Amino acid sequence: MTSEQKADLERIYGAVELIQHDETLNDITPLLEYDVDVYAVVLPIDLIALLKRNTAADIIQPVSGRVKTDRRIINGATGKYENEYVYKHLYWQLIKKCELETERL
């Protein structure tokens, strides 16, 4: 979690205690073992849908966007100057409903 994301969480919820689960997940079982008020997650949509069905806790996810900086950089492929862009945290969004139906192709 970036410092910008944490600061935004504190803006929304006040003082927060973070529990980070650093492992790649294939199912949500390990997450359900935590006693939390809010899940702040970066997960595939299928796992978000499962988590939403299996907890009453809020589920939020960060939204980032590509933002232009004041710098110009040289593009290594073309050798030309171009505007520099970075990805920055924009806001958190609350997952209010998540239904998913898929078909394997």
Buried (B, 14 or more C-beta within 10 A) or exposed (E): EEEEBBEBBEEEBEEEEEEEEEEEBEEBEEBBEEEBEBBBBEBEEEBBBBBBEEBEBBBBBBEBEEEEEEEEEEEEEEEEEEEEEEEEBEEBEEBEEBEEEEEEE
